[in-house]
Amino acid sequence: MNLNNASTPKVFILLGFSDHPWLEMPLFIMVFVAYICTLVGNILIIVVSRVDRHLENPMYFFLSNLSFLDLCFTTTTIPQLLLNLWGPDKSISYGGCVAQFYMFHFLGATECILLAVMSLDRFVAICKPLRYQAIMDQRLCVSLVAVSWISGLANSLLQSSLTVQLPLCGNNKVDDFLCEIPVMIKMSCVDTTFNVTILSLVVTLFTLVPLSLILVSYGFIVATVVRIRSSTGKKKAFNTCGSHVIVVSLFYGPVICMYVQPSGTNSQEKDKLMALFYSLLTPMLNPFIYTLRNKDMKGAIRRLLLPLNHQGRA
């Protein structure tokens, strides 16, 4: 961190939604409830995927990793947001701010890659069903997950390390509810062309490339499903992939709107809502999407909760 100490604030002020003070308490209640739902839903998926032997296949291995990722992703930003919404103190320490944008971009980039990995799993399951177990063995699954996490970490180390070196000349007001790299770049008092260029290149790599792989995978999946003669088989295949398609849309839509569009297209208020959507609402909705559309997951949850119901009656 080669920052000039004189130009580096010790505390940042997260302006967040403070220009609409009447909105803060309703937003606090909404965010708190959504965060609790996120914790409960994702922890339940992780536990069920680990303890139920009926879910011992690659799909649920990747799903449990996605749930763990979503837990970490929301916990990086939401507790701080709740503190800022609760009272007049909107501050975050310099170290907390740096840690926040390191973790936020690490986990966000990891999710981009992991969603592409999950589409590859669905491609093999539907297009190569007889070879599915042989291809998607434990070693490959662990390797794909490791690549996702390592890629996300590499992205964060590059982007965040470049950003943390920018002098801020005492500017400590962050016009957002979290410390995020694009906002921090705008706060700098020097030419940031290099940082903006690198950010654009890396964002393209971590959004458009995985999304392209997802679209190609589903192109092959649709072509395979169309050739299935049984209507039951078609329905089962589409149900298997439907949950993942919805999750991909919910995550990539706001990310592309915020990061891939030309600079200046969005207002800062719109950017805040987009960031709130993919940092809180998408991780909250993921468990419901996967459980409500998945008979195996619903059955596993019932089997997990059944002993608890019996104990309660006893």
C-alpha positions as CSV (number, residue, x, y, z in Angstrom):
1,M,0.0,0.0,0.0
2,N,2.1,2.9,-1.3
3,L,-0.2,5.6,-0.2
4,N,0.8,9.0,1.0
5,N,-0.3,9.0,4.7
6,A,-1.2,12.7,4.5
7,S,-3.7,12.1,1.7
8,T,-5.2,9.0,3.2
9,P,-8.3,9.4,5.5
10,K,-8.3,7.3,8.6
11,V,-12.1,7.1,8.3
12,F,-14.5,7.0,5.4
13,I,-18.1,8.2,5.4
14,L,-20.5,5.9,3.5
15,L,-23.2,8.3,2.3
16,G,-25.4,5.5,1.2
17,F,-29.0,6.6,1.3
18,S,-28.5,9.4,3.7
19,D,-29.9,11.9,1.2
20,H,-33.2,10.2,1.8
21,P,-33.3,10.0,5.6
22,W,-37.0,9.0,5.6
23,L,-36.0,5.8,3.7
24,E,-33.4,4.6,6.1
25,M,-35.6,2.8,8.7
26,P,-37.9,1.0,6.2
27,L,-34.7,0.1,4.3
28,F,-33.1,-1.2,7.6
29,I,-36.1,-3.5,8.2
30,M,-36.1,-4.8,4.7
31,V,-32.4,-5.4,4.6
32,F,-32.4,-7.0,8.0
33,V,-35.2,-9.5,7.1
34,A,-33.5,-10.2,3.7
35,Y,-30.2,-10.8,5.4
36,I,-31.7,-13.3,8.0
37,C,-33.4,-15.1,5.1
38,T,-30.1,-15.2,3.2
39,L,-28.3,-16.7,6.2
40,V,-31.0,-19.3,7.0
41,G,-31.6,-20.3,3.3
42,N,-28.0,-20.7,2.4
43,I,-26.9,-22.5,5.6
44,L,-29.8,-24.9,5.1
45,I,-28.7,-25.7,1.6
46,I,-25.1,-26.3,2.8
47,V,-26.2,-28.6,5.6
48,V,-28.7,-30.6,3.5
49,S,-26.2,-31.0,0.7
50,R,-23.6,-32.3,3.1
51,V,-25.7,-34.7,5.3
52,D,-28.2,-36.2,2.8
53,R,-26.7,-39.1,0.9
54,H,-29.3,-38.6,-1.9
55,L,-27.6,-35.4,-2.9
56,E,-24.1,-36.8,-3.3
57,N,-23.6,-35.6,-6.9
58,P,-21.7,-32.8,-8.6
59,M,-24.7,-30.5,-9.0
60,Y,-25.2,-30.2,-5.2
61,F,-21.5,-30.0,-4.6
62,F,-21.5,-26.8,-6.8
63,L,-24.7,-25.6,-5.2
64,S,-23.3,-25.8,-1.7
65,N,-20.2,-23.9,-2.8
66,L,-22.5,-21.2,-4.3
67,S,-24.4,-21.0,-1.0
68,F,-21.2,-20.6,1.0
69,L,-20.1,-18.0,-1.5
70,D,-23.3,-16.1,-1.1
71,L,-23.0,-16.2,2.7
72,C,-19.6,-14.6,2.5
73,F,-20.6,-12.2,-0.2
74,T,-23.5,-10.7,1.8
75,T,-21.6,-10.7,5.1
76,T,-18.9,-8.6,3.5
77,T,-21.2,-5.6,3.1
78,I,-24.7,-6.0,4.7
79,P,-23.7,-5.8,8.5
80,Q,-22.0,-2.5,7.8
81,L,-25.0,-1.3,5.8
82,L,-27.3,-2.2,8.7
83,L,-25.1,-0.2,11.2
84,N,-25.1,2.8,8.9
85,L,-28.9,2.6,8.4
86,W,-29.6,2.2,12.2
87,G,-28.1,5.5,13.4
88,P,-26.4,8.7,12.4
89,D,-22.9,7.2,12.3
90,K,-22.1,6.4,8.7
91,S,-18.4,5.9,9.2
92,I,-16.1,2.9,8.3
93,S,-12.4,2.7,9.1
94,Y,-9.8,2.9,6.4
95,G,-8.8,-0.7,7.0
96,G,-12.5,-1.8,7.0
97,C,-13.1,-0.1,3.7
98,V,-10.0,-1.7,2.1
99,A,-11.0,-5.1,3.4
100,Q,-14.5,-4.6,2.1
101,F,-13.6,-3.9,-1.5
102,Y,-10.9,-6.6,-1.5
103,M,-13.4,-9.2,-0.4
104,F,-16.3,-7.8,-2.4
105,H,-14.5,-8.1,-5.7
106,F,-12.9,-11.4,-4.8
107,L,-16.2,-13.0,-4.0
108,G,-18.1,-11.3,-6.9
109,A,-15.5,-12.5,-9.5
110,T,-15.6,-16.0,-8.0
111,E,-19.3,-16.2,-8.4
112,C,-19.0,-15.2,-12.1
113,I,-16.8,-18.2,-12.7
114,L,-18.7,-20.6,-10.5
115,L,-21.9,-20.0,-12.3
116,A,-20.2,-20.8,-15.6
117,V,-18.8,-24.0,-14.0
118,M,-22.4,-24.9,-12.9
119,S,-23.6,-24.5,-16.5
120,L,-20.8,-26.9,-17.7
121,D,-22.1,-29.4,-15.1
122,R,-25.6,-29.1,-16.5
123,F,-24.3,-29.5,-20.1
124,V,-22.5,-32.7,-19.3
125,A,-25.5,-34.0,-17.3
126,I,-28.0,-33.5,-20.2
127,C,-25.8,-33.8,-23.3
128,K,-23.6,-36.6,-22.0
129,P,-25.8,-38.5,-19.5
130,L,-24.1,-41.9,-19.8
131,R,-20.7,-40.4,-19.2
132,Y,-21.7,-37.9,-16.6
133,Q,-20.3,-39.7,-13.5
134,A,-17.1,-40.5,-15.3
135,I,-16.5,-37.0,-16.6
136,M,-17.6,-35.0,-13.5
137,D,-15.7,-37.0,-11.0
138,Q,-14.7,-35.6,-7.6
139,R,-11.2,-34.6,-8.8
140,L,-12.6,-32.5,-11.7
141,C,-15.3,-30.9,-9.5
142,V,-12.8,-29.9,-6.8
143,S,-10.5,-28.5,-9.5
144,L,-13.2,-26.5,-11.1
145,V,-14.2,-25.0,-7.8
146,A,-10.6,-24.3,-6.9
147,V,-10.1,-22.5,-10.3
148,S,-13.2,-20.3,-9.5
149,W,-11.9,-19.2,-6.1
150,I,-8.3,-18.7,-7.3
151,S,-9.4,-16.7,-10.3
152,G,-11.6,-14.5,-8.1
153,L,-8.7,-14.0,-5.7
154,A,-6.3,-13.1,-8.5
155,N,-8.8,-10.5,-9.8
156,S,-9.2,-8.9,-6.4
157,L,-5.5,-8.8,-5.7
158,L,-4.9,-7.0,-9.1
159,Q,-7.8,-4.6,-9.0
160,S,-7.7,-3.8,-5.3
161,S,-4.0,-3.4,-5.1
162,L,-4.1,-0.9,-8.0
163,T,-6.9,1.0,-6.4
164,V,-5.4,1.2,-2.9
165,Q,-2.4,3.0,-4.2
166,L,-4.5,5.9,-5.6
167,P,-4.1,9.1,-3.5
168,L,-7.4,10.5,-2.3
169,C,-6.1,13.9,-1.2
170,G,-8.2,13.8,2.0
171,N,-11.4,12.9,0.2
172,N,-13.3,10.6,2.6
173,K,-16.9,10.7,1.4
174,V,-18.0,7.5,-0.4
175,D,-21.2,8.1,-2.4
176,D,-22.4,4.5,-1.9
177,F,-23.3,2.1,0.9
178,L,-20.2,0.1,0.5
179,C,-16.5,0.6,-0.5
180,E,-16.4,-0.6,-4.1
181,I,-13.6,-0.2,-6.6
182,P,-15.3,2.0,-9.2
183,V,-16.5,4.5,-6.5
184,M,-13.0,4.5,-4.9
185,I,-11.4,5.3,-8.3
186,K,-13.7,8.2,-8.8
187,M,-12.7,9.6,-5.5
188,S,-9.0,9.8,-6.5
189,C,-7.4,13.2,-7.2
190,V,-5.1,12.0,-9.9
191,D,-5.5,10.7,-13.5
192,T,-7.1,7.2,-13.2
193,T,-7.1,6.3,-16.9
194,F,-4.9,3.3,-16.3
195,N,-7.1,2.0,-13.5
196,V,-10.3,2.5,-15.4
197,T,-8.8,0.7,-18.4
198,I,-7.6,-2.3,-16.4
199,L,-11.0,-2.4,-14.6
200,S,-12.9,-2.5,-17.9
201,L,-10.7,-5.2,-19.3
202,V,-10.9,-7.4,-16.2
203,V,-14.7,-6.9,-15.8
204,T,-15.1,-7.9,-19.5
205,L,-13.0,-11.0,-18.8
206,F,-15.0,-12.0,-15.7
207,T,-18.5,-11.2,-17.0
208,L,-18.8,-11.5,-20.7
209,V,-16.5,-14.5,-21.1
210,P,-18.2,-16.7,-18.4
211,L,-21.6,-15.5,-19.7
212,S,-20.7,-16.5,-23.2
213,L,-19.7,-20.0,-22.0
214,I,-23.0,-20.2,-20.2
215,L,-25.0,-19.3,-23.3
216,V,-23.0,-21.7,-25.4
217,S,-23.7,-24.5,-22.9
218,Y,-27.4,-23.8,-22.9
219,G,-27.4,-23.6,-26.6
220,F,-26.2,-27.2,-26.7
221,I,-28.6,-28.2,-23.9
222,V,-31.6,-26.7,-25.7
223,A,-30.6,-28.6,-28.9
224,T,-30.4,-31.8,-27.0
225,V,-33.7,-31.4,-25.1
226,V,-35.5,-30.6,-28.3
227,R,-34.5,-34.0,-29.7
228,I,-36.0,-35.8,-26.6
229,R,-39.2,-37.5,-27.6
230,S,-40.7,-37.9,-24.1
231,S,-42.5,-34.8,-22.8
232,T,-41.7,-36.0,-19.3
233,G,-38.0,-36.1,-20.2
234,K,-38.1,-32.6,-21.7
235,K,-39.9,-31.2,-18.6
236,K,-37.4,-32.8,-16.3
237,A,-34.4,-31.5,-18.3
238,F,-35.8,-27.9,-18.4
239,N,-36.7,-28.0,-14.7
240,T,-33.1,-29.2,-13.9
241,C,-31.7,-26.2,-15.8
242,G,-34.4,-23.6,-15.1
243,S,-33.2,-22.8,-11.6
244,H,-29.7,-22.1,-12.8
245,V,-30.9,-19.9,-15.7
246,I,-32.9,-17.8,-13.3
247,V,-29.9,-17.4,-10.9
248,V,-27.6,-16.5,-13.8
249,S,-30.1,-13.8,-15.0
250,L,-30.5,-12.3,-11.5
251,F,-26.8,-12.1,-10.9
252,Y,-25.4,-11.1,-14.3
253,G,-28.2,-8.6,-15.2
254,P,-27.4,-6.0,-12.5
255,V,-23.6,-6.7,-12.8
256,I,-23.6,-6.0,-16.6
257,C,-25.9,-2.9,-16.1
258,M,-23.5,-1.5,-13.6
259,Y,-20.0,-2.5,-14.8
260,V,-20.2,-3.2,-18.6
261,Q,-22.2,-0.2,-19.7
262,P,-20.3,2.9,-20.8
263,S,-19.1,5.2,-18.0
264,G,-21.7,7.7,-17.0
265,T,-24.7,5.8,-18.4
266,N,-26.2,5.1,-14.9
267,S,-26.9,7.6,-12.2
268,Q,-25.3,7.0,-8.8
269,E,-28.7,6.3,-7.2
270,K,-29.3,3.6,-9.9
271,D,-25.9,2.1,-9.2
272,K,-26.7,1.9,-5.5
273,L,-29.9,0.0,-6.2
274,M,-28.1,-2.4,-8.6
275,A,-25.4,-3.0,-6.0
276,L,-28.0,-3.7,-3.4
277,F,-29.8,-6.1,-5.7
278,Y,-26.8,-8.3,-6.5
279,S,-25.2,-8.1,-3.1
280,L,-28.3,-8.9,-1.1
281,L,-31.4,-9.9,-3.0
282,T,-29.8,-12.3,-5.4
283,P,-28.1,-14.3,-2.6
284,M,-31.4,-14.3,-0.7
285,L,-33.4,-15.6,-3.7
286,N,-31.0,-18.3,-4.7
287,P,-31.9,-20.8,-2.0
288,F,-35.6,-20.3,-2.7
289,I,-35.2,-20.7,-6.4
290,Y,-33.2,-24.0,-6.0
291,T,-35.5,-25.5,-3.3
292,L,-38.8,-24.5,-4.8
293,R,-38.0,-25.9,-8.3
294,N,-36.0,-29.0,-7.1
295,K,-37.9,-32.1,-5.9
296,D,-34.6,-33.7,-4.6
297,M,-33.8,-30.7,-2.5
298,K,-37.3,-30.4,-1.1
299,G,-37.3,-34.1,-0.2
300,A,-33.9,-33.7,1.5
301,I,-35.1,-30.8,3.5
302,R,-38.2,-32.7,4.6
303,R,-36.0,-35.7,5.6
304,L,-33.7,-33.3,7.6
305,L,-36.6,-31.6,9.4
306,L,-38.7,-34.7,10.0
307,P,-36.7,-35.9,13.0
308,L,-36.9,-32.4,14.5
309,N,-40.7,-32.5,14.1
310,H,-40.9,-35.9,15.9
311,Q,-38.7,-34.6,18.8
312,G,-41.0,-31.5,19.1
313,R,-44.1,-33.7,19.3
314,A,-42.5,-36.0,21.8
